[in-house]
Amino acid sequence: MVLFAASGGYGATMDADFQIDRPLAGARIVVAMSGGVDSSVVAALAAASGAETIGVTLQLYDHGEAVGRTGSCCAGQDIRDARAVADRLGIAHYVFDYASRFQDSVIADFADEYMAGRTPIPCVRCNQGVKFTDLFGIARDLGADCLATGHYVRRVVGRDGPELHRAADPARDQSYFLFATTRDQLAYLRFPLGGMPKAEVRALAAGLELGVAAKPDSQDICFVPDGDYAAVVRKLRPEAGEAGEIVDLGGRVLGMHRGMVNFTVGQRRGLEIGGQAEPLYVVGIEPASRRVIVGPRAALAVRAARIDDLNWLGGDHDGPLTAKIRSMARPVPARFDGRMLTFDTPEYGVAPGQAAVFYAGDRVLGGGWIEETVAAERIAA
Protein backbone atom coordinates (compact mmCIF):
# COMPACT_ATOMS: atom_id res chain seq x y z
CA MET A 1 0.00 0.00 0.00
CA VAL A 2 1.43 3.33 -1.04
CA LEU A 3 0.37 6.75 0.14
CA PHE A 4 0.80 9.15 -2.78
CA ALA A 5 1.21 12.77 -1.88
CA ALA A 6 2.50 15.78 -3.72
CA SER A 7 3.36 19.38 -3.09
CA GLY A 8 -0.21 20.41 -3.85
CA GLY A 9 -1.28 19.07 -0.47
CA TYR A 10 -3.53 16.30 -1.78
CA GLY A 11 -3.31 12.59 -1.20
CA ALA A 12 -5.01 9.32 -2.13
CA THR A 13 -4.44 5.77 -1.02
CA MET A 14 -3.51 3.71 -4.06
CA ASP A 15 -2.31 0.16 -4.46
CA ALA A 16 -1.09 -1.32 -7.73
CA ASP A 17 1.08 -4.35 -8.40
CA PHE A 18 3.18 -3.80 -11.51
CA GLN A 19 4.79 -7.27 -11.14
CA ILE A 20 8.36 -6.30 -11.93
CA ASP A 21 11.20 -8.69 -11.05
CA ARG A 22 13.15 -6.11 -9.11
CA PRO A 23 12.40 -3.40 -6.54
CA LEU A 24 10.13 -0.73 -7.98
CA ALA A 25 12.35 1.97 -6.50
CA GLY A 26 14.97 1.05 -9.11
CA ALA A 27 12.56 0.33 -11.97
CA ARG A 28 11.32 2.40 -14.89
CA ILE A 29 7.71 2.29 -16.09
CA VAL A 30 6.49 3.79 -19.35
CA VAL A 31 2.79 4.68 -19.33
CA ALA A 32 0.80 5.10 -22.55
CA MET A 33 -1.06 8.36 -21.91
CA SER A 34 -3.97 9.21 -24.22
CA GLY A 35 -5.11 12.25 -22.27
CA GLY A 36 -8.08 10.46 -20.71
CA VAL A 37 -8.86 9.66 -17.10
CA ASP A 38 -7.91 5.98 -17.29
CA SER A 39 -4.33 6.39 -18.53
CA SER A 40 -3.88 9.39 -16.25
CA VAL A 41 -4.73 7.30 -13.19
CA VAL A 42 -2.35 4.57 -14.41
CA ALA A 43 0.40 7.20 -14.55
CA ALA A 44 -0.46 8.24 -10.99
CA LEU A 45 -0.36 4.62 -9.82
CA ALA A 46 3.02 4.12 -11.47
CA ALA A 47 4.42 7.29 -9.90
CA ALA A 48 3.05 6.23 -6.50
CA SER A 49 4.82 2.88 -6.75
CA GLY A 50 8.22 4.53 -6.43
CA ALA A 51 9.35 3.62 -9.94
CA GLU A 52 10.67 6.22 -12.35
CA THR A 53 7.64 6.95 -14.51
CA ILE A 54 7.61 8.28 -18.06
CA GLY A 55 4.43 9.23 -19.88
CA VAL A 56 4.32 8.69 -23.64
CA THR A 57 1.63 9.98 -25.97
CA LEU A 58 1.34 9.06 -29.65
CA GLN A 59 -0.15 11.81 -31.78
CA LEU A 60 -2.27 9.79 -34.19
CA TYR A 61 -4.10 12.45 -36.19
CA ASP A 62 -4.83 16.15 -36.43
CA HIS A 63 -7.49 16.79 -33.80
CA GLY A 64 -9.04 19.88 -35.38
CA GLU A 65 -9.30 18.37 -38.84
CA ALA A 66 -10.38 14.83 -38.00
CA VAL A 67 -12.62 15.08 -34.97
CA GLY A 68 -15.62 17.25 -34.30
CA ARG A 69 -16.57 15.96 -30.87
CA THR A 70 -15.17 15.60 -27.38
CA GLY A 71 -14.06 12.29 -25.94
CA SER A 72 -11.47 11.26 -28.51
CA CYS A 73 -7.86 10.39 -27.85
CA CYS A 74 -4.32 11.01 -28.99
CA ALA A 75 -4.64 14.46 -30.57
CA GLY A 76 -4.97 18.18 -29.85
CA GLN A 77 -6.55 18.87 -26.48
CA ASP A 78 -5.94 15.29 -25.40
CA ILE A 79 -2.20 15.76 -25.74
CA ARG A 80 -2.41 18.95 -23.70
CA ASP A 81 -4.42 17.09 -21.05
CA ALA A 82 -1.81 14.33 -20.88
CA ARG A 83 0.97 16.88 -20.51
CA ALA A 84 -0.93 18.69 -17.74
CA VAL A 85 -1.40 15.41 -15.84
CA ALA A 86 2.29 14.56 -16.21
CA ASP A 87 3.19 18.00 -14.85
CA ARG A 88 0.82 17.51 -11.94
CA LEU A 89 2.41 14.16 -11.11
CA GLY A 90 5.94 15.41 -11.65
CA ILE A 91 6.84 12.84 -14.31
CA ALA A 92 8.49 13.16 -17.72
CA HIS A 93 6.20 13.25 -20.75
CA TYR A 94 7.04 12.75 -24.42
CA VAL A 95 4.90 13.08 -27.56
CA PHE A 96 5.70 11.13 -30.73
CA ASP A 97 4.09 11.91 -34.09
CA TYR A 98 2.66 8.71 -35.58
CA ALA A 99 -0.06 10.35 -37.68
CA SER A 100 1.22 9.00 -41.01
CA ARG A 101 1.57 5.48 -39.64
CA PHE A 102 -1.93 5.65 -38.15
CA GLN A 103 -3.35 6.96 -41.43
CA ASP A 104 -1.82 4.11 -43.43
CA SER A 105 -2.30 1.20 -41.04
CA VAL A 106 -5.64 2.05 -39.42
CA ILE A 107 -7.68 4.68 -41.25
CA ALA A 108 -6.87 3.50 -44.79
CA ASP A 109 -7.46 -0.11 -43.75
CA PHE A 110 -10.82 0.95 -42.27
CA ALA A 111 -11.87 2.41 -45.63
CA ASP A 112 -10.58 -0.57 -47.61
CA GLU A 113 -12.48 -3.02 -45.42
CA TYR A 114 -15.75 -1.22 -46.10
CA MET A 115 -14.96 -1.19 -49.81
CA ALA A 116 -14.55 -4.98 -49.60
CA GLY A 117 -18.01 -5.35 -48.04
CA ARG A 118 -16.61 -6.16 -44.62
CA THR A 119 -17.22 -4.65 -41.17
CA PRO A 120 -13.90 -3.41 -39.75
CA ILE A 121 -12.77 -2.96 -36.14
CA PRO A 122 -10.20 -0.15 -36.23
CA CYS A 123 -9.53 -0.27 -32.47
CA VAL A 124 -8.10 -3.79 -32.79
CA ARG A 125 -5.94 -2.75 -35.75
CA CYS A 126 -4.68 0.23 -33.75
CA ASN A 127 -3.84 -1.90 -30.70
CA GLN A 128 -2.30 -4.54 -32.95
CA GLY A 129 -0.07 -2.04 -34.74
CA VAL A 130 0.59 1.53 -33.69
CA LYS A 131 -0.29 1.33 -30.00
CA PHE A 132 1.42 -1.91 -29.11
CA THR A 133 3.99 -2.71 -31.79
CA ASP A 134 5.32 0.84 -32.18
CA LEU A 135 4.76 1.92 -28.59
CA PHE A 136 6.60 -1.20 -27.44
CA GLY A 137 9.63 -0.13 -29.42
CA ILE A 138 9.53 3.31 -27.83
CA ALA A 139 9.18 1.88 -24.31
CA ARG A 140 12.10 -0.50 -24.82
CA ASP A 141 14.24 2.27 -26.32
CA LEU A 142 13.54 4.24 -23.14
CA GLY A 143 14.81 1.32 -21.06
CA ALA A 144 11.46 0.58 -19.42
CA ASP A 145 10.85 -2.53 -17.37
CA CYS A 146 7.25 -2.59 -18.52
CA LEU A 147 4.63 -0.70 -20.50
CA ALA A 148 1.44 0.17 -18.58
CA THR A 149 -1.87 1.11 -20.20
CA GLY A 150 -5.34 2.11 -19.07
CA HIS A 151 -7.15 -0.83 -20.66
CA TYR A 152 -9.73 -2.64 -18.58
CA VAL A 153 -8.34 -6.18 -18.73
CA ARG A 154 -6.42 -8.29 -16.24
CA ARG A 155 -2.98 -9.83 -16.62
CA VAL A 156 -2.77 -12.97 -14.50
CA VAL A 157 0.46 -14.93 -14.08
CA GLY A 158 -0.45 -18.57 -14.46
CA ARG A 159 1.47 -21.83 -14.44
CA ASP A 160 2.83 -21.27 -17.96
CA GLY A 161 3.31 -17.50 -17.74
CA PRO A 162 1.15 -14.39 -18.13
CA GLU A 163 -2.48 -14.84 -19.16
CA LEU A 164 -5.02 -12.32 -20.43
CA HIS A 165 -8.30 -12.22 -18.50
CA ARG A 166 -11.47 -10.19 -18.67
CA ALA A 167 -11.77 -7.15 -16.44
CA ALA A 168 -13.41 -7.55 -13.05
CA ASP A 169 -16.09 -5.06 -14.14
CA PRO A 170 -17.96 -6.69 -17.09
CA ALA A 171 -19.34 -3.32 -18.20
CA ARG A 172 -15.80 -2.00 -18.76
CA ASP A 173 -14.11 -5.13 -20.11
CA GLN A 174 -11.96 -4.45 -23.21
CA SER A 175 -10.54 -7.93 -23.77
CA TYR A 176 -12.34 -8.29 -27.11
CA PHE A 177 -10.23 -5.46 -28.52
CA LEU A 178 -6.97 -6.95 -27.22
CA PHE A 179 -7.24 -10.49 -28.55
CA ALA A 180 -4.34 -9.86 -30.97
CA THR A 181 -1.90 -9.17 -28.12
CA THR A 182 1.01 -11.58 -28.49
CA ARG A 183 2.57 -13.60 -25.69
CA ASP A 184 5.75 -11.52 -25.87
CA GLN A 185 3.71 -8.32 -25.61
CA LEU A 186 1.70 -9.69 -22.71
CA ALA A 187 4.91 -10.43 -20.83
CA TYR A 188 5.83 -6.74 -21.07
CA LEU A 189 2.39 -5.17 -20.56
CA ARG A 190 0.72 -4.17 -17.31
CA PHE A 191 -2.98 -3.30 -16.84
CA PRO A 192 -3.40 -1.76 -13.36
CA LEU A 193 -7.10 -0.91 -13.85
CA GLY A 194 -8.30 -4.42 -14.70
CA GLY A 195 -9.56 -5.11 -11.19
CA MET A 196 -11.14 -1.69 -10.60
CA PRO A 197 -14.60 -0.27 -11.37
CA LYS A 198 -14.71 2.95 -13.35
CA ALA A 199 -16.19 4.89 -10.43
CA GLU A 200 -13.12 4.10 -8.33
CA VAL A 201 -10.82 5.27 -11.12
CA ARG A 202 -12.62 8.60 -11.37
CA ALA A 203 -12.57 8.95 -7.58
CA LEU A 204 -8.80 8.47 -7.58
CA ALA A 205 -8.42 11.09 -10.32
CA ALA A 206 -10.61 13.52 -8.39
CA GLY A 207 -8.70 12.89 -5.16
CA LEU A 208 -5.47 13.71 -6.95
CA GLU A 209 -7.09 16.82 -8.44
CA LEU A 210 -6.33 15.73 -11.98
CA GLY A 211 -8.02 17.97 -14.51
CA VAL A 212 -9.31 14.96 -16.47
CA ALA A 213 -11.25 13.41 -13.55
CA ALA A 214 -14.62 14.18 -15.15
CA LYS A 215 -13.51 14.00 -18.78
CA PRO A 216 -15.86 11.92 -20.99
CA ASP A 217 -14.67 8.50 -22.08
CA SER A 218 -13.06 8.20 -25.50
CA GLN A 219 -15.14 6.86 -28.35
CA ASP A 220 -14.48 3.50 -30.01
CA ILE A 221 -13.64 5.06 -33.37
CA CYS A 222 -11.62 8.08 -32.38
CA PHE A 223 -11.02 9.43 -35.90
CA VAL A 224 -14.66 9.53 -37.03
CA PRO A 225 -16.21 13.01 -36.82
CA ASP A 226 -19.64 13.02 -35.18
CA GLY A 227 -19.95 9.26 -35.65
CA ASP A 228 -20.30 9.63 -39.44
CA TYR A 229 -17.95 6.83 -40.49
CA ALA A 230 -19.39 6.82 -44.03
CA ALA A 231 -18.12 10.37 -44.58
CA VAL A 232 -14.60 9.30 -43.61
CA VAL A 233 -14.69 6.38 -46.03
CA ARG A 234 -16.12 8.50 -48.88
CA LYS A 235 -13.37 11.08 -48.37
CA LEU A 236 -10.69 8.41 -48.78
CA ARG A 237 -12.51 6.25 -51.32
CA PRO A 238 -15.02 8.40 -53.30
CA GLU A 239 -16.33 5.32 -55.12
CA ALA A 240 -17.78 4.15 -51.81
CA GLY A 241 -20.67 6.55 -52.41
CA GLU A 242 -21.65 5.13 -55.79
CA ALA A 243 -25.25 3.97 -56.06
CA GLY A 244 -26.26 0.33 -56.48
CA GLU A 245 -29.13 -2.09 -56.25
CA ILE A 246 -30.82 -3.48 -53.17
CA VAL A 247 -31.91 -7.03 -53.98
CA ASP A 248 -33.62 -9.87 -52.15
CA LEU A 249 -32.19 -13.37 -51.75
CA GLY A 250 -33.49 -14.35 -55.17
CA GLY A 251 -31.86 -11.38 -56.89
CA ARG A 252 -35.07 -9.37 -57.35
CA VAL A 253 -34.40 -5.63 -57.27
CA LEU A 254 -36.27 -3.95 -54.40
CA GLY A 255 -34.72 -0.49 -54.61
CA MET A 256 -31.53 1.53 -54.94
CA HIS A 257 -28.97 2.60 -52.35
CA ARG A 258 -26.64 5.60 -52.20
CA GLY A 259 -23.40 3.79 -51.50
CA MET A 260 -22.64 0.39 -49.97
CA VAL A 261 -20.51 2.12 -47.35
CA ASN A 262 -23.78 2.88 -45.57
CA PHE A 263 -24.48 -0.79 -44.87
CA THR A 264 -23.20 -3.63 -42.71
CA VAL A 265 -24.43 -7.19 -42.27
CA GLY A 266 -27.27 -7.35 -39.75
CA GLN A 267 -28.43 -3.78 -40.38
CA ARG A 268 -32.16 -3.11 -40.50
CA ARG A 269 -32.55 0.66 -40.51
CA GLY A 270 -31.75 2.92 -43.44
CA LEU A 271 -32.72 0.51 -46.22
CA GLU A 272 -35.38 2.90 -47.56
CA ILE A 273 -37.46 0.16 -49.16
CA GLY A 274 -41.10 -0.02 -48.18
CA GLY A 275 -44.07 -2.22 -48.90
CA GLN A 276 -42.48 -5.46 -47.70
CA ALA A 277 -44.40 -8.18 -45.92
CA GLU A 278 -41.82 -8.51 -43.14
CA PRO A 279 -38.83 -6.57 -41.81
CA LEU A 280 -35.72 -6.96 -43.94
CA TYR A 281 -32.08 -6.97 -42.88
CA VAL A 282 -28.78 -6.69 -44.71
CA VAL A 283 -27.59 -10.28 -45.13
CA GLY A 284 -24.77 -9.71 -47.61
CA ILE A 285 -22.80 -7.14 -49.60
CA GLU A 286 -21.32 -7.72 -53.06
CA PRO A 287 -18.57 -5.14 -53.59
CA ALA A 288 -17.94 -5.97 -57.27
CA SER A 289 -21.55 -5.34 -58.30
CA ARG A 290 -22.24 -2.82 -55.50
CA ARG A 291 -25.29 -4.90 -54.60
CA VAL A 292 -26.73 -4.94 -51.08
CA ILE A 293 -28.59 -8.20 -50.39
CA VAL A 294 -31.47 -8.17 -47.92
CA GLY A 295 -33.63 -10.85 -46.38
CA PRO A 296 -35.67 -11.82 -43.31
CA ARG A 297 -34.01 -12.14 -39.91
CA ALA A 298 -33.85 -15.92 -40.31
CA ALA A 299 -31.41 -15.42 -43.19
CA LEU A 300 -28.92 -13.91 -40.74
CA ALA A 301 -28.64 -17.16 -38.77
CA VAL A 302 -25.09 -18.53 -38.90
CA ARG A 303 -23.98 -21.93 -37.67
CA ALA A 304 -20.25 -21.59 -38.34
CA ALA A 305 -17.54 -19.16 -39.41
CA ARG A 306 -14.07 -19.55 -40.89
CA ILE A 307 -11.43 -17.79 -38.79
CA ASP A 308 -8.20 -16.44 -40.28
CA ASP A 309 -5.06 -14.84 -38.80
CA LEU A 310 -5.51 -16.63 -35.49
CA ASN A 311 -3.63 -15.34 -32.44
CA TRP A 312 -3.60 -18.01 -29.73
CA LEU A 313 -2.70 -17.18 -26.13
CA GLY A 314 -4.20 -20.12 -24.27
CA GLY A 315 -1.76 -22.97 -24.84
CA ASP A 316 -3.28 -26.45 -25.06
CA HIS A 317 -7.02 -26.24 -24.59
CA ASP A 318 -9.50 -28.90 -25.66
CA GLY A 319 -12.29 -28.13 -23.18
CA PRO A 320 -15.45 -26.08 -23.61
CA LEU A 321 -15.08 -22.48 -24.68
CA THR A 322 -17.22 -19.49 -25.44
CA ALA A 323 -16.86 -17.13 -28.39
CA LYS A 324 -17.63 -13.44 -28.67
CA ILE A 325 -18.30 -12.30 -32.23
CA ARG A 326 -19.12 -8.61 -31.67
CA SER A 327 -17.77 -6.13 -29.15
CA MET A 328 -21.18 -5.69 -27.48
CA ALA A 329 -22.27 -9.34 -27.74
CA ARG A 330 -22.15 -11.82 -24.89
CA PRO A 331 -19.85 -14.84 -25.29
CA VAL A 332 -21.76 -17.92 -26.47
CA PRO A 333 -20.93 -21.65 -26.28
CA ALA A 334 -19.04 -22.85 -29.34
CA ARG A 335 -16.44 -25.27 -30.67
CA PHE A 336 -13.24 -24.34 -32.47
CA ASP A 337 -10.94 -26.68 -34.39
CA GLY A 338 -8.25 -24.16 -35.19
CA ARG A 339 -9.97 -22.91 -38.32
CA MET A 340 -13.75 -23.31 -38.13
CA LEU A 341 -15.80 -21.84 -35.29
CA THR A 342 -19.07 -23.73 -34.84
CA PHE A 343 -21.81 -22.34 -32.60
CA ASP A 344 -23.87 -24.59 -30.36
CA THR A 345 -26.94 -22.65 -31.51
CA PRO A 346 -27.20 -20.32 -34.53
CA GLU A 347 -25.90 -16.78 -34.10
CA TYR A 348 -27.28 -13.71 -35.87
CA GLY A 349 -25.46 -10.84 -37.53
CA VAL A 350 -22.06 -12.52 -37.75
CA ALA A 351 -20.16 -10.26 -40.15
CA PRO A 352 -16.94 -10.86 -42.09
CA GLY A 353 -14.30 -8.40 -40.94
CA GLN A 354 -15.32 -8.65 -37.30
CA ALA A 355 -13.30 -10.57 -34.74
CA ALA A 356 -14.11 -13.82 -32.97
CA VAL A 357 -12.55 -13.98 -29.51
CA PHE A 358 -12.40 -17.22 -27.53
CA TYR A 359 -12.67 -17.56 -23.75
CA ALA A 360 -12.32 -20.26 -21.12
CA GLY A 361 -14.24 -18.67 -18.29
CA ASP A 362 -12.64 -15.25 -17.89
CA ARG A 363 -9.41 -16.18 -19.63
CA VAL A 364 -8.82 -15.03 -23.20
CA LEU A 365 -7.63 -18.04 -25.19
CA GLY A 366 -7.11 -16.04 -28.37
CA GLY A 367 -9.01 -14.88 -31.39
CA GLY A 368 -8.97 -14.20 -35.10
CA TRP A 369 -10.80 -12.52 -37.95
CA ILE A 370 -14.10 -13.76 -39.35
CA GLU A 371 -13.36 -14.41 -43.03
CA GLU A 372 -16.63 -16.03 -44.13
CA THR A 373 -19.75 -17.53 -42.59
CA VAL A 374 -21.86 -20.64 -43.08
CA ALA A 375 -25.61 -20.04 -43.01
CA ALA A 376 -27.71 -22.13 -40.64
CA GLU A 377 -30.21 -22.66 -43.41
CA ARG A 378 -30.73 -21.66 -47.01
CA ILE A 379 -33.88 -19.67 -47.63
CA ALA A 380 -35.44 -19.74 -51.05
CA ALA A 381 -36.64 -16.54 -52.68
Secondary structure as UniProt FT lines:
FT   STRAND          2..5
FT   TURN            7..8
FT   STRAND          11..14
FT   HELIX           24..26
FT   STRAND          28..32
FT   HELIX           37..48
FT   TURN            49..50
FT   STRAND          52..59
FT   HELIX           63..66
FT   HELIX           76..89
FT   STRAND          92..97
FT   HELIX           99..102
FT   HELIX           103..107
FT   HELIX           108..115
FT   TURN            116..117
FT   HELIX           122..126
FT   HELIX           127..134
FT   HELIX           135..141
FT   TURN            142..143
FT   STRAND          146..148
FT   STRAND          153..158
FT   TURN            159..160
FT   STRAND          161..166
FT   TURN            170..172
FT   HELIX           175..178
FT   TURN            179..180
FT   HELIX           183..188
FT   STRAND          189..190
FT   TURN            192..195
FT   HELIX           198..207
FT   TURN            208..209
FT   TURN            211..214
FT   TURN            222..223
FT   HELIX           225..227
FT   HELIX           229..236
FT   HELIX           238..241
FT   STRAND          244..247
FT   TURN            249..250
FT   STRAND          253..257
FT   HELIX           260..262
FT   TURN            265..266
FT   TURN            269..270
FT   STRAND          281..286
FT   TURN            287..290
FT   STRAND          291..295
FT   HELIX           297..300
FT   STRAND          301..312
FT   STRAND          321..324
FT   TURN            327..328
FT   STRAND          332..336
FT   STRAND          340..348
FT   TURN            352..353
FT   STRAND          355..360
FT   TURN            361..362
FT   STRAND          363..375
//
